[in-house]
Amino acid sequence: MQRSTAIRRTNQNDSIPRKASKPNKVLNLKPKKKTKPKPKKPNKKDPKTMSEETIFSKIISKEIPADILYQDDLVTVFRDINPVAPTHVLIVPNKLIPTVDDIEPEDEATMGRMLVVAKKIAREEGISDDGYRLIINCREHGNQEVMHIHMHLVGGRPLGFMLKRES
């Protein structure tokens, strides 16, 4: 079979000339070498690769000391070690739920308990009358630092705007 840059026949018995789609193209018919995929390194911010232990899990189980204000069968509340306001506590579910996106329908009671306990702690801390802020961050863009869902209860001073407006 002859090659032509202008026309090619699809087989020798084919009498209809066809335009060559890409003249002078050389096909590489050598099989590609199979390479093993590199194993993924655990990403501390990816819930799919994180371990079952977080610093919050260790506080909940009292392996790490913390100023625990409240604990029941669903949630644990303790003071933040880097407070941004006179009152800054973390409300954490005892069950490891990495992010808001990982909440399942069976977690509804736990999530509701977090809000009820936030109200209770705000009253005990004396900040409920003037107001306070509840914050749950989710993943990288939400600035979630520990991949164990937690709610910040912050108050005791005016907190200003939640986010800076883009100019």
TAPE-V729240 format. One record per backbone hydrogen bond with DSSP energy under -0.5 kcal/mol. CO is the residue of the C=O (numbers start at 0). NH is the residue of the N-H. E is the energy in kcal/mol with one decimal. If there is no record, write none. Layout:
BEGIN
co | nh | e
CO | NH | E
CO | NH | E
END
This chain:
BEGIN
co | nh | e
5 | 19 | -1.2
7 | 17 | -1.5
10 | 13 | -1.6
12 | 14 | -0.5
14 | 16 | -0.7
17 | 7 | -2.6
21 | 24 | -1.2
24 | 26 | -0.6
26 | 28 | -0.9
32 | 34 | -0.5
41 | 43 | -0.6
42 | 45 | -2.0
44 | 46 | -0.7
45 | 48 | -1.8
45 | 49 | -0.8
53 | 57 | -1.9
54 | 58 | -1.6
55 | 59 | -2.8
56 | 60 | -2.2
57 | 62 | -2.6
57 | 63 | -1.5
58 | 61 | -1.2
65 | 67 | -1.6
66 | 78 | -1.8
69 | 76 | -3.2
73 | 93 | -3.2
73 | 94 | -0.5
74 | 71 | -2.5
75 | 91 | -3.0
76 | 68 | -2.5
76 | 69 | -1.5
77 | 89 | -3.3
79 | 82 | -0.5
85 | 87 | -0.5
86 | 154 | -2.3
87 | 79 | -2.7
88 | 152 | -2.8
89 | 77 | -2.0
89 | 91 | -0.6
90 | 150 | -2.6
91 | 75 | -2.6
94 | 96 | -0.8
96 | 148 | -3.8
98 | 101 | -1.7
99 | 102 | -1.6
103 | 106 | -2.4
104 | 107 | -1.5
106 | 110 | -2.5
107 | 111 | -2.4
108 | 112 | -2.3
109 | 113 | -1.9
110 | 114 | -1.2
111 | 115 | -2.1
112 | 116 | -2.8
113 | 117 | -1.7
114 | 118 | -2.0
115 | 119 | -1.8
116 | 120 | -2.8
117 | 121 | -2.5
118 | 122 | -1.9
119 | 123 | -2.2
120 | 124 | -2.5
121 | 126 | -2.4
121 | 127 | -0.9
122 | 125 | -1.0
126 | 130 | -1.8
130 | 155 | -0.6
132 | 153 | -2.8
134 | 151 | -3.1
137 | 141 | -1.0
138 | 143 | -2.8
139 | 142 | -1.5
142 | 144 | -0.6
145 | 147 | -2.3
148 | 92 | -0.7
150 | 90 | -2.7
151 | 134 | -2.0
151 | 153 | -0.6
152 | 88 | -2.2
153 | 132 | -3.1
154 | 86 | -2.5
END
